[in-house]
Amino acid sequence: MIAEVLSTSTRNYDKDEKFAAYRTIPTFQEYLLIDQYTIHIEHYYKTDDKHWIFMEYNNSNENLVLNSISFEMSVDDLYNKVEF
């Protein structure tokens, strides 16, 4: 599992080229792209070879649940003390 905090300067690279490079890692199963300017998380997880599911979180009352490891966290907790 890899999580990236997006910035204006790296957003496109993290979403495209870096994600494509990560997908060449056989054990790579889950990717989070976390926006630092607004509540927004893009969550990708691998279901089988070359198949990925996309989920999006935009509300602080949602729970982020990871599939590759046993982990659940509220989006509100993830953004705790972040000032927009």
N, CA, C and O atoms as a CHARMM CRD file, in Angstrom:
* protein
*
  336
    1    1 MET  N      0.84600  -1.16900   0.00000 PROA 1      0.00000
    2    1 MET  CA     0.00000   0.00000   0.00000 PROA 1      0.00000
    3    1 MET  C      0.89100   1.23100   0.00000 PROA 1      0.00000
    4    1 MET  O      1.84700   1.32600   0.77100 PROA 1      0.00000
    5    2 ILE  N      0.56500   2.16500  -0.87100 PROA 2      0.00000
    6    2 ILE  CA     1.30000   3.42600  -0.94700 PROA 2      0.00000
    7    2 ILE  C      0.29800   4.56200  -0.87400 PROA 2      0.00000
    8    2 ILE  O     -0.73900   4.53200  -1.53700 PROA 2      0.00000
    9    3 ALA  N      0.61600   5.57100  -0.05900 PROA 3      0.00000
   10    3 ALA  CA    -0.20600   6.76900   0.04300 PROA 3      0.00000
   11    3 ALA  C      0.63900   7.97100  -0.36300 PROA 3      0.00000
   12    3 ALA  O      1.79500   8.09800   0.04100 PROA 3      0.00000
   13    4 GLU  N      0.05300   8.84100  -1.15900 PROA 4      0.00000
   14    4 GLU  CA     0.71800  10.06300  -1.60900 PROA 4      0.00000
   15    4 GLU  C     -0.14000  11.25400  -1.19400 PROA 4      0.00000
   16    4 GLU  O     -1.35900  11.23200  -1.35900 PROA 4      0.00000
   17    5 VAL  N      0.49400  12.28400  -0.66000 PROA 5      0.00000
   18    5 VAL  CA    -0.17600  13.55300  -0.40000 PROA 5      0.00000
   19    5 VAL  C      0.10600  14.43900  -1.60600 PROA 5      0.00000
   20    5 VAL  O      1.25500  14.75500  -1.91400 PROA 5      0.00000
   21    6 LEU  N     -0.96100  14.82800  -2.27500 PROA 6      0.00000
   22    6 LEU  CA    -0.82300  15.56800  -3.52900 PROA 6      0.00000
   23    6 LEU  C     -0.53200  17.04500  -3.29200 PROA 6      0.00000
   24    6 LEU  O     -1.05600  17.66000  -2.36300 PROA 6      0.00000
   25    7 SER  N      0.30800  17.59100  -4.14900 PROA 7      0.00000
   26    7 SER  CA     0.53000  19.02700  -4.18300 PROA 7      0.00000
   27    7 SER  C      0.24300  19.49400  -5.60400 PROA 7      0.00000
   28    7 SER  O      0.13200  18.68100  -6.52300 PROA 7      0.00000
   29    8 THR  N      0.12800  20.76500  -5.77300 PROA 8      0.00000
   30    8 THR  CA    -0.14500  21.30200  -7.10100 PROA 8      0.00000
   31    8 THR  C      0.92900  20.88600  -8.10100 PROA 8      0.00000
   32    8 THR  O      0.62200  20.57000  -9.25100 PROA 8      0.00000
   33    9 SER  N      2.16600  20.88700  -7.67000 PROA 9      0.00000
   34    9 SER  CA     3.26300  20.59100  -8.59500 PROA 9      0.00000
   35    9 SER  C      3.43600  19.10600  -8.90600 PROA 9      0.00000
   36    9 SER  O      4.00900  18.76600  -9.94100 PROA 9      0.00000
   37   10 THR  N      2.95700  18.21200  -8.03800 PROA 10     0.00000
   38   10 THR  CA     3.16200  16.77500  -8.26700 PROA 10     0.00000
   39   10 THR  C      1.88700  16.01500  -8.60700 PROA 10     0.00000
   40   10 THR  O      1.95100  14.83000  -8.93500 PROA 10     0.00000
   41   11 ARG  N      0.74600  16.66000  -8.53600 PROA 11     0.00000
   42   11 ARG  CA    -0.55700  15.98200  -8.72300 PROA 11     0.00000
   43   11 ARG  C     -0.60000  15.12000  -9.98300 PROA 11     0.00000
   44   11 ARG  O     -0.89400  13.92800  -9.90000 PROA 11     0.00000
   45   12 ASN  N     -0.31600  15.69600 -11.13300 PROA 12     0.00000
   46   12 ASN  CA    -0.41900  14.94400 -12.39300 PROA 12     0.00000
   47   12 ASN  C      0.59600  13.81600 -12.46800 PROA 12     0.00000
   48   12 ASN  O      0.26800  12.72000 -12.92100 PROA 12     0.00000
   49   13 TYR  N      1.80900  14.06400 -12.03600 PROA 13     0.00000
   50   13 TYR  CA     2.84100  13.02300 -12.05200 PROA 13     0.00000
   51   13 TYR  C      2.44700  11.85800 -11.15500 PROA 13     0.00000
   52   13 TYR  O      2.58700  10.70200 -11.55600 PROA 13     0.00000
   53   14 ASP  N      1.95200  12.13900  -9.93400 PROA 14     0.00000
   54   14 ASP  CA     1.55600  11.08400  -9.00000 PROA 14     0.00000
   55   14 ASP  C      0.40000  10.25500  -9.55300 PROA 14     0.00000
   56   14 ASP  O      0.36800   9.03700  -9.37700 PROA 14     0.00000
   57   15 LYS  N     -0.53900  10.90600 -10.21500 PROA 15     0.00000
   58   15 LYS  CA    -1.72400  10.20600 -10.73200 PROA 15     0.00000
   59   15 LYS  C     -1.42600   9.37500 -11.97300 PROA 15     0.00000
   60   15 LYS  O     -2.06000   8.34500 -12.19900 PROA 15     0.00000
   61   16 ASP  N     -0.47900   9.81000 -12.76300 PROA 16     0.00000
   62   16 ASP  CA    -0.23800   9.15000 -14.04500 PROA 16     0.00000
   63   16 ASP  C      1.05000   8.33100 -14.05500 PROA 16     0.00000
   64   16 ASP  O      1.01200   7.11000 -13.90400 PROA 16     0.00000
   65   17 GLU  N      2.17500   8.99100 -14.23000 PROA 17     0.00000
   66   17 GLU  CA     3.44000   8.28600 -14.41000 PROA 17     0.00000
   67   17 GLU  C      3.84800   7.46700 -13.18500 PROA 17     0.00000
   68   17 GLU  O      4.28700   6.32300 -13.31300 PROA 17     0.00000
   69   18 LYS  N      3.70400   8.04800 -12.02100 PROA 18     0.00000
   70   18 LYS  CA     4.12300   7.32900 -10.81100 PROA 18     0.00000
   71   18 LYS  C      3.21700   6.12500 -10.55700 PROA 18     0.00000
   72   18 LYS  O      3.70100   5.04700 -10.20900 PROA 18     0.00000
   73   19 PHE  N      1.90800   6.30100 -10.72900 PROA 19     0.00000
   74   19 PHE  CA     0.97600   5.18800 -10.54400 PROA 19     0.00000
   75   19 PHE  C      1.26600   4.07900 -11.54800 PROA 19     0.00000
   76   19 PHE  O      1.21800   2.90000 -11.19500 PROA 19     0.00000
   77   20 ALA  N      1.56600   4.43700 -12.78700 PROA 20     0.00000
   78   20 ALA  CA     1.91300   3.43100 -13.80300 PROA 20     0.00000
   79   20 ALA  C      3.17600   2.67600 -13.39700 PROA 20     0.00000
   80   20 ALA  O      3.24700   1.45900 -13.56600 PROA 20     0.00000
   81   21 ALA  N      4.16500   3.37500 -12.86900 PROA 21     0.00000
   82   21 ALA  CA     5.39800   2.71700 -12.41800 PROA 21     0.00000
   83   21 ALA  C      5.11800   1.79600 -11.23700 PROA 21     0.00000
   84   21 ALA  O      5.62400   0.67400 -11.19000 PROA 21     0.00000
   85   22 TYR  N      4.31800   2.26200 -10.28600 PROA 22     0.00000
   86   22 TYR  CA     3.97900   1.42100  -9.12400 PROA 22     0.00000
   87   22 TYR  C      3.27700   0.14200  -9.55500 PROA 22     0.00000
   88   22 TYR  O      3.50400  -0.91400  -8.96300 PROA 22     0.00000
   89   23 ARG  N      2.43200   0.21700 -10.57200 PROA 23     0.00000
   90   23 ARG  CA     1.67500  -0.97000 -11.01900 PROA 23     0.00000
   91   23 ARG  C      2.56600  -2.06000 -11.58400 PROA 23     0.00000
   92   23 ARG  O      2.11000  -3.19200 -11.74700 PROA 23     0.00000
   93   24 THR  N      3.81800  -1.75900 -11.88700 PROA 24     0.00000
   94   24 THR  CA     4.74100  -2.80100 -12.34800 PROA 24     0.00000
   95   24 THR  C      5.28700  -3.63200 -11.18700 PROA 24     0.00000
   96   24 THR  O      5.92000  -4.66400 -11.41400 PROA 24     0.00000
   97   25 ILE  N      5.05300  -3.20200  -9.96200 PROA 25     0.00000
   98   25 ILE  CA     5.49400  -3.94700  -8.77800 PROA 25     0.00000
   99   25 ILE  C      4.47200  -5.05900  -8.52300 PROA 25     0.00000
  100   25 ILE  O      3.31200  -4.75900  -8.24300 PROA 25     0.00000
  101   26 PRO  N      4.86600  -6.32400  -8.61200 PROA 26     0.00000
  102   26 PRO  CA     3.90500  -7.43000  -8.50500 PROA 26     0.00000
  103   26 PRO  C      3.09800  -7.44400  -7.20000 PROA 26     0.00000
  104   26 PRO  O      1.94100  -7.86400  -7.20600 PROA 26     0.00000
  105   27 THR  N      3.67400  -7.00200  -6.10100 PROA 27     0.00000
  106   27 THR  CA     2.98000  -7.06400  -4.81600 PROA 27     0.00000
  107   27 THR  C      2.18600  -5.79800  -4.48800 PROA 27     0.00000
  108   27 THR  O      1.51300  -5.74200  -3.45800 PROA 27     0.00000
  109   28 PHE  N      2.25800  -4.79100  -5.34700 PROA 28     0.00000
  110   28 PHE  CA     1.54500  -3.52900  -5.12500 PROA 28     0.00000
  111   28 PHE  C      0.04800  -3.74900  -5.29500 PROA 28     0.00000
  112   28 PHE  O     -0.39500  -4.23500  -6.33600 PROA 28     0.00000
  113   29 GLN  N     -0.74300  -3.39000  -4.26600 PROA 29     0.00000
  114   29 GLN  CA    -2.17000  -3.68200  -4.29000 PROA 29     0.00000
  115   29 GLN  C     -3.08300  -2.49600  -4.03100 PROA 29     0.00000
  116   29 GLN  O     -4.27600  -2.55900  -4.32800 PROA 29     0.00000
  117   30 GLU  N     -2.53700  -1.40300  -3.47600 PROA 30     0.00000
  118   30 GLU  CA    -3.43500  -0.33300  -3.06300 PROA 30     0.00000
  119   30 GLU  C     -2.72400   1.01800  -3.11500 PROA 30     0.00000
  120   30 GLU  O     -1.55100   1.13700  -2.76300 PROA 30     0.00000
  121   31 TYR  N     -3.46800   2.03800  -3.56600 PROA 31     0.00000
  122   31 TYR  CA    -2.89400   3.36100  -3.76000 PROA 31     0.00000
  123   31 TYR  C     -3.87500   4.41900  -3.29600 PROA 31     0.00000
  124   31 TYR  O     -5.03700   4.42100  -3.70100 PROA 31     0.00000
  125   32 LEU  N     -3.40100   5.32400  -2.44000 PROA 32     0.00000
  126   32 LEU  CA    -4.20600   6.45400  -1.97600 PROA 32     0.00000
  127   32 LEU  C     -3.57600   7.75200  -2.45300 PROA 32     0.00000
  128   32 LEU  O     -2.36900   7.95500  -2.31800 PROA 32     0.00000
  129   33 LEU  N     -4.39000   8.61400  -3.00300 PROA 33     0.00000
  130   33 LEU  CA    -3.97000   9.95700  -3.38300 PROA 33     0.00000
  131   33 LEU  C     -4.76800  10.92300  -2.51800 PROA 33     0.00000
  132   33 LEU  O     -5.98600  11.03100  -2.65800 PROA 33     0.00000
  133   34 ILE  N     -4.08800  11.61300  -1.63800 PROA 34     0.00000
  134   34 ILE  CA    -4.73400  12.45200  -0.63500 PROA 34     0.00000
  135   34 ILE  C     -4.49100  13.91700  -0.97100 PROA 34     0.00000
  136   34 ILE  O     -3.34500  14.36400  -1.03300 PROA 34     0.00000
  137   35 ASP  N     -5.55800  14.65400  -1.18500 PROA 35     0.00000
  138   35 ASP  CA    -5.45500  16.07400  -1.49500 PROA 35     0.00000
  139   35 ASP  C     -5.17700  16.85100  -0.21200 PROA 35     0.00000
  140   35 ASP  O     -5.79500  16.59300   0.82100 PROA 35     0.00000
  141   36 GLN  N     -4.26300  17.78700  -0.27800 PROA 36     0.00000
  142   36 GLN  CA    -3.93400  18.56500   0.91600 PROA 36     0.00000
  143   36 GLN  C     -4.67000  19.90100   0.97100 PROA 36     0.00000
  144   36 GLN  O     -4.56100  20.62500   1.96000 PROA 36     0.00000
  145   37 TYR  N     -5.42100  20.23500  -0.08500 PROA 37     0.00000
  146   37 TYR  CA    -6.08800  21.53200  -0.15100 PROA 37     0.00000
  147   37 TYR  C     -7.58400  21.45700   0.10800 PROA 37     0.00000
  148   37 TYR  O     -8.21900  22.47400   0.38700 PROA 37     0.00000
  149   38 THR  N     -8.14400  20.27300   0.01900 PROA 38     0.00000
  150   38 THR  CA    -9.56800  20.06500   0.25400 PROA 38     0.00000
  151   38 THR  C     -9.78000  18.61300   0.65400 PROA 38     0.00000
  152   38 THR  O     -8.90100  17.78000   0.43300 PROA 38     0.00000
  153   39 ILE  N    -10.92000  18.29800   1.23400 PROA 39     0.00000
  154   39 ILE  CA   -11.19600  16.90700   1.58600 PROA 39     0.00000
  155   39 ILE  C    -11.49800  16.14300   0.30600 PROA 39     0.00000
  156   39 ILE  O    -12.57900  16.25000  -0.27300 PROA 39     0.00000
  157   40 HSD  N    -10.51200  15.37500  -0.11000 PROA 40     0.00000
  158   40 HSD  CA   -10.65400  14.56700  -1.31600 PROA 40     0.00000
  159   40 HSD  C     -9.57500  13.48600  -1.31700 PROA 40     0.00000
  160   40 HSD  O     -8.38000  13.78000  -1.26500 PROA 40     0.00000
  161   41 ILE  N    -10.01700  12.23700  -1.37800 PROA 41     0.00000
  162   41 ILE  CA    -9.10700  11.09400  -1.42700 PROA 41     0.00000
  163   41 ILE  C     -9.51600  10.22000  -2.60200 PROA 41     0.00000
  164   41 ILE  O    -10.69300   9.89700  -2.76600 PROA 41     0.00000
  165   42 GLU  N     -8.55000   9.84200  -3.40900 PROA 42     0.00000
  166   42 GLU  CA    -8.77200   8.86600  -4.46300 PROA 42     0.00000
  167   42 GLU  C     -8.12700   7.56900  -4.01100 PROA 42     0.00000
  168   42 GLU  O     -6.95700   7.54100  -3.63000 PROA 42     0.00000
  169   43 HSD  N     -8.89600   6.50600  -4.05800 PROA 43     0.00000
  170   43 HSD  CA    -8.47200   5.21000  -3.53200 PROA 43     0.00000
  171   43 HSD  C     -8.57600   4.17700  -4.65200 PROA 43     0.00000
  172   43 HSD  O     -9.65200   3.95600  -5.20800 PROA 43     0.00000
  173   44 TYR  N     -7.46600   3.56100  -4.97100 PROA 44     0.00000
  174   44 TYR  CA    -7.41300   2.50200  -5.98200 PROA 44     0.00000
  175   44 TYR  C     -6.95900   1.21200  -5.31200 PROA 44     0.00000
  176   44 TYR  O     -5.98600   1.21600  -4.55800 PROA 44     0.00000
  177   45 TYR  N     -7.65000   0.11300  -5.57800 PROA 45     0.00000
  178   45 TYR  CA    -7.16800  -1.17000  -5.07600 PROA 45     0.00000
  179   45 TYR  C     -7.33100  -2.25200  -6.13700 PROA 45     0.00000
  180   45 TYR  O     -8.29000  -2.28100  -6.90800 PROA 45     0.00000
  181   46 LYS  N     -6.35400  -3.12600  -6.13000 PROA 46     0.00000
  182   46 LYS  CA    -6.25200  -4.17100  -7.14700 PROA 46     0.00000
  183   46 LYS  C     -7.15100  -5.34600  -6.77300 PROA 46     0.00000
  184   46 LYS  O     -7.12500  -5.82500  -5.64000 PROA 46     0.00000
  185   47 THR  N     -7.94800  -5.80600  -7.74400 PROA 47     0.00000
  186   47 THR  CA    -8.81200  -6.95700  -7.50700 PROA 47     0.00000
  187   47 THR  C     -8.20600  -8.23200  -8.08700 PROA 47     0.00000
  188   47 THR  O     -8.37000  -9.31500  -7.52400 PROA 47     0.00000
  189   48 ASP  N     -7.51300  -8.10400  -9.20000 PROA 48     0.00000
  190   48 ASP  CA    -6.73500  -9.20100  -9.77600 PROA 48     0.00000
  191   48 ASP  C     -5.80400  -8.59100 -10.82200 PROA 48     0.00000
  192   48 ASP  O     -5.73900  -7.36900 -10.96000 PROA 48     0.00000
  193   49 ASP  N     -5.10300  -9.41900 -11.54000 PROA 49     0.00000
  194   49 ASP  CA    -4.10800  -8.92900 -12.48300 PROA 49     0.00000
  195   49 ASP  C     -4.70700  -7.91100 -13.45000 PROA 49     0.00000
  196   49 ASP  O     -5.60900  -8.23400 -14.22200 PROA 49     0.00000
  197   50 LYS  N     -4.19700  -6.67900 -13.40100 PROA 50     0.00000
  198   50 LYS  CA    -4.59000  -5.58100 -14.28300 PROA 50     0.00000
  199   50 LYS  C     -6.00600  -5.06200 -14.08000 PROA 50     0.00000
  200   50 LYS  O     -6.51600  -4.34600 -14.94100 PROA 50     0.00000
  201   51 HSD  N     -6.65400  -5.39600 -12.97500 PROA 51     0.00000
  202   51 HSD  CA    -7.98700  -4.86800 -12.67000 PROA 51     0.00000
  203   51 HSD  C     -7.93200  -4.08700 -11.36000 PROA 51     0.00000
  204   51 HSD  O     -7.52000  -4.60500 -10.32200 PROA 51     0.00000
  205   52 TRP  N     -8.35600  -2.82900 -11.43700 PROA 52     0.00000
  206   52 TRP  CA    -8.32600  -1.94100 -10.28400 PROA 52     0.00000
  207   52 TRP  C     -9.71700  -1.35800 -10.05300 PROA 52     0.00000
  208   52 TRP  O    -10.44600  -1.07600 -11.00400 PROA 52     0.00000
  209   53 ILE  N    -10.07300  -1.18200  -8.79900 PROA 53     0.00000
  210   53 ILE  CA   -11.32600  -0.52800  -8.39700 PROA 53     0.00000
  211   53 ILE  C    -10.97300   0.86400  -7.90500 PROA 53     0.00000
  212   53 ILE  O     -9.98000   1.05100  -7.20100 PROA 53     0.00000
  213   54 PHE  N    -11.79000   1.83900  -8.27700 PROA 54     0.00000
  214   54 PHE  CA   -11.59400   3.22300  -7.86400 PROA 54     0.00000
  215   54 PHE  C    -12.71500   3.64300  -6.92300 PROA 54     0.00000
  216   54 PHE  O    -13.89400   3.41500  -7.19300 PROA 54     0.00000
  217   55 MET  N    -12.32200   4.25800  -5.82000 PROA 55     0.00000
  218   55 MET  CA   -13.28900   4.84100  -4.88100 PROA 55     0.00000
  219   55 MET  C    -12.84700   6.26400  -4.58600 PROA 55     0.00000
  220   55 MET  O    -11.66200   6.59000  -4.65500 PROA 55     0.00000
  221   56 GLU  N    -13.81500   7.10400  -4.25900 PROA 56     0.00000
  222   56 GLU  CA   -13.53300   8.50900  -4.00400 PROA 56     0.00000
  223   56 GLU  C    -14.20900   8.91500  -2.70100 PROA 56     0.00000
  224   56 GLU  O    -15.35000   8.53800  -2.43200 PROA 56     0.00000
  225   57 TYR  N    -13.49000   9.68500  -1.90200 PROA 57     0.00000
  226   57 TYR  CA   -14.00800  10.16600  -0.61800 PROA 57     0.00000
  227   57 TYR  C    -13.94700  11.68700  -0.62700 PROA 57     0.00000
  228   57 TYR  O    -12.88700  12.27300  -0.84800 PROA 57     0.00000
  229   58 ASN  N    -15.09800  12.32600  -0.38500 PROA 58     0.00000
  230   58 ASN  CA   -15.18000  13.78200  -0.38000 PROA 58     0.00000
  231   58 ASN  C    -15.81000  14.33600   0.89200 PROA 58     0.00000
  232   58 ASN  O    -15.88100  15.55200   1.07000 PROA 58     0.00000
  233   59 ASN  N    -16.26200  13.46600   1.76200 PROA 59     0.00000
  234   59 ASN  CA   -16.96900  13.90100   2.96500 PROA 59     0.00000
  235   59 ASN  C    -16.23200  13.45800   4.21600 PROA 59     0.00000
  236   59 ASN  O    -15.73200  12.33500   4.28300 PROA 59     0.00000
  237   60 SER  N    -16.16300  14.32600   5.19200 PROA 60     0.00000
  238   60 SER  CA   -15.44900  14.00800   6.43100 PROA 60     0.00000
  239   60 SER  C    -16.14800  12.92000   7.23800 PROA 60     0.00000
  240   60 SER  O    -15.52200  12.30500   8.10200 PROA 60     0.00000
  241   61 ASN  N    -17.42800  12.66900   6.98000 PROA 61     0.00000
  242   61 ASN  CA   -18.14800  11.65000   7.74800 PROA 61     0.00000
  243   61 ASN  C    -18.02200  10.24000   7.15900 PROA 61     0.00000
  244   61 ASN  O    -18.62900   9.30200   7.67600 PROA 61     0.00000
  245   62 GLU  N    -17.24400  10.08200   6.09000 PROA 62     0.00000
  246   62 GLU  CA   -17.03700   8.76400   5.49000 PROA 62     0.00000
  247   62 GLU  C    -15.89100   8.03500   6.18600 PROA 62     0.00000
  248   62 GLU  O    -15.05200   8.65000   6.84300 PROA 62     0.00000
  249   63 ASN  N    -15.87300   6.71700   6.02900 PROA 63     0.00000
  250   63 ASN  CA   -14.76600   5.90500   6.53300 PROA 63     0.00000
  251   63 ASN  C    -13.95900   5.36100   5.36400 PROA 63     0.00000
  252   63 ASN  O    -14.50200   4.82900   4.39500 PROA 63     0.00000
  253   64 LEU  N    -12.66100   5.51000   5.48800 PROA 64     0.00000
  254   64 LEU  CA   -11.72800   4.95900   4.51400 PROA 64     0.00000
  255   64 LEU  C    -11.35600   3.55500   4.97700 PROA 64     0.00000
  256   64 LEU  O    -10.83900   3.37600   6.08000 PROA 64     0.00000
  257   65 VAL  N    -11.61800   2.57100   4.14100 PROA 65     0.00000
  258   65 VAL  CA   -11.33100   1.18000   4.48100 PROA 65     0.00000
  259   65 VAL  C    -10.33400   0.64200   3.46300 PROA 65     0.00000
  260   65 VAL  O    -10.58500   0.66000   2.25800 PROA 65     0.00000
  261   66 LEU  N     -9.20100   0.16300   3.96700 PROA 66     0.00000
  262   66 LEU  CA    -8.20500  -0.42800   3.08300 PROA 66     0.00000
  263   66 LEU  C     -8.50000  -1.90600   2.88500 PROA 66     0.00000
  264   66 LEU  O     -9.03200  -2.56500   3.77900 PROA 66     0.00000
  265   67 ASN  N     -8.15800  -2.41800   1.72700 PROA 67     0.00000
  266   67 ASN  CA    -8.43700  -3.80900   1.38900 PROA 67     0.00000
  267   67 ASN  C     -7.22600  -4.71100   1.52800 PROA 67     0.00000
  268   67 ASN  O     -7.37300  -5.90300   1.80000 PROA 67     0.00000
  269   68 SER  N     -6.03000  -4.16300   1.34600 PROA 68     0.00000
  270   68 SER  CA    -4.82300  -4.98600   1.37300 PROA 68     0.00000
  271   68 SER  C     -4.34500  -5.27800   2.79400 PROA 68     0.00000
  272   68 SER  O     -3.62900  -6.25200   3.02900 PROA 68     0.00000
  273   69 ILE  N     -4.74300  -4.43400   3.73000 PROA 69     0.00000
  274   69 ILE  CA    -4.42900  -4.63600   5.14700 PROA 69     0.00000
  275   69 ILE  C     -5.68200  -4.33900   5.95500 PROA 69     0.00000
  276   69 ILE  O     -6.59400  -3.66900   5.46900 PROA 69     0.00000
  277   70 SER  N     -5.72900  -4.82300   7.16200 PROA 70     0.00000
  278   70 SER  CA    -6.87300  -4.58000   8.02900 PROA 70     0.00000
  279   70 SER  C     -6.74500  -3.18000   8.62800 PROA 70     0.00000
  280   70 SER  O     -6.03700  -2.97900   9.61500 PROA 70     0.00000
  281   71 PHE  N     -7.44100  -2.21000   8.01700 PROA 71     0.00000
  282   71 PHE  CA    -7.33400  -0.82800   8.45900 PROA 71     0.00000
  283   71 PHE  C     -8.58900  -0.06000   8.06700 PROA 71     0.00000
  284   71 PHE  O     -9.07500  -0.16200   6.94000 PROA 71     0.00000
  285   72 GLU  N     -9.10000   0.71000   9.02100 PROA 72     0.00000
  286   72 GLU  CA   -10.23100   1.59300   8.76000 PROA 72     0.00000
  287   72 GLU  C    -10.03100   2.87500   9.55300 PROA 72     0.00000
  288   72 GLU  O     -9.62100   2.84900  10.71300 PROA 72     0.00000
  289   73 MET  N    -10.32900   4.00500   8.90200 PROA 73     0.00000
  290   73 MET  CA   -10.14800   5.30800   9.54500 PROA 73     0.00000
  291   73 MET  C    -11.18000   6.27200   8.98200 PROA 73     0.00000
  292   73 MET  O    -11.50800   6.21800   7.79700 PROA 73     0.00000
  293   74 SER  N    -11.68300   7.14200   9.82100 PROA 74     0.00000
  294   74 SER  CA   -12.60800   8.14600   9.31100 PROA 74     0.00000
  295   74 SER  C    -11.81900   9.20000   8.53500 PROA 74     0.00000
  296   74 SER  O    -10.67900   9.51700   8.87400 PROA 74     0.00000
  297   75 VAL  N    -12.43100   9.72200   7.51300 PROA 75     0.00000
  298   75 VAL  CA   -11.80900  10.78200   6.72800 PROA 75     0.00000
  299   75 VAL  C    -11.57600  11.99300   7.62000 PROA 75     0.00000
  300   75 VAL  O    -10.57900  12.69800   7.46700 PROA 75     0.00000
  301   76 ASP  N    -12.48500  12.23300   8.54300 PROA 76     0.00000
  302   76 ASP  CA   -12.33100  13.33500   9.49400 PROA 76     0.00000
  303   76 ASP  C    -11.04300  13.18400  10.31400 PROA 76     0.00000
  304   76 ASP  O    -10.33100  14.16400  10.53300 PROA 76     0.00000
  305   77 ASP  N    -10.74800  11.97200  10.76300 PROA 77     0.00000
  306   77 ASP  CA    -9.51100  11.73800  11.51800 PROA 77     0.00000
  307   77 ASP  C     -8.27600  11.92400  10.64100 PROA 77     0.00000
  308   77 ASP  O     -7.25700  12.43900  11.10300 PROA 77     0.00000
  309   78 LEU  N     -8.36100  11.51100   9.39500 PROA 78     0.00000
  310   78 LEU  CA    -7.22900  11.66200   8.48400 PROA 78     0.00000
  311   78 LEU  C     -6.86800  13.13800   8.28700 PROA 78     0.00000
  312   78 LEU  O     -5.69200  13.49200   8.20400 PROA 78     0.00000
  313   79 TYR  N     -7.88600  13.98600   8.21500 PROA 79     0.00000
  314   79 TYR  CA    -7.66800  15.41400   7.99900 PROA 79     0.00000
  315   79 TYR  C     -7.66100  16.20700   9.31300 PROA 79     0.00000
  316   79 TYR  O     -7.71200  17.43600   9.28800 PROA 79     0.00000
  317   80 ASN  N     -7.59900  15.52600  10.44100 PROA 80     0.00000
  318   80 ASN  CA    -7.57900  16.18700  11.73800 PROA 80     0.00000
  319   80 ASN  C     -6.44400  17.21300  11.79300 PROA 80     0.00000
  320   80 ASN  O     -5.30300  16.89800  11.45300 PROA 80     0.00000
  321   81 LYS  N     -6.74900  18.40900  12.21100 PROA 81     0.00000
  322   81 LYS  CA    -5.80300  19.53000  12.37400 PROA 81     0.00000
  323   81 LYS  C     -5.26100  20.09400  11.06400 PROA 81     0.00000
  324   81 LYS  O     -4.33700  20.90700  11.08100 PROA 81     0.00000
  325   82 VAL  N     -5.82200  19.67500   9.93000 PROA 82     0.00000
  326   82 VAL  CA    -5.44500  20.27100   8.65700 PROA 82     0.00000
  327   82 VAL  C     -6.30000  21.52300   8.45500 PROA 82     0.00000
  328   82 VAL  O     -7.52700  21.46400   8.53300 PROA 82     0.00000
  329   83 GLU  N     -5.65400  22.63400   8.20000 PROA 83     0.00000
  330   83 GLU  CA    -6.36400  23.88000   7.95700 PROA 83     0.00000
  331   83 GLU  C     -6.36000  24.17100   6.47200 PROA 83     0.00000
  332   83 GLU  O     -5.30500  24.27700   5.84700 PROA 83     0.00000
  333   84 PHE  N     -7.56300  24.30000   5.91200 PROA 84     0.00000
  334   84 PHE  CA    -7.69100  24.57100   4.47400 PROA 84     0.00000
  335   84 PHE  C     -7.71200  26.06100   4.21900 PROA 84     0.00000
  336   84 PHE  O     -7.81400  26.48900   3.07000 PROA 84     0.00000
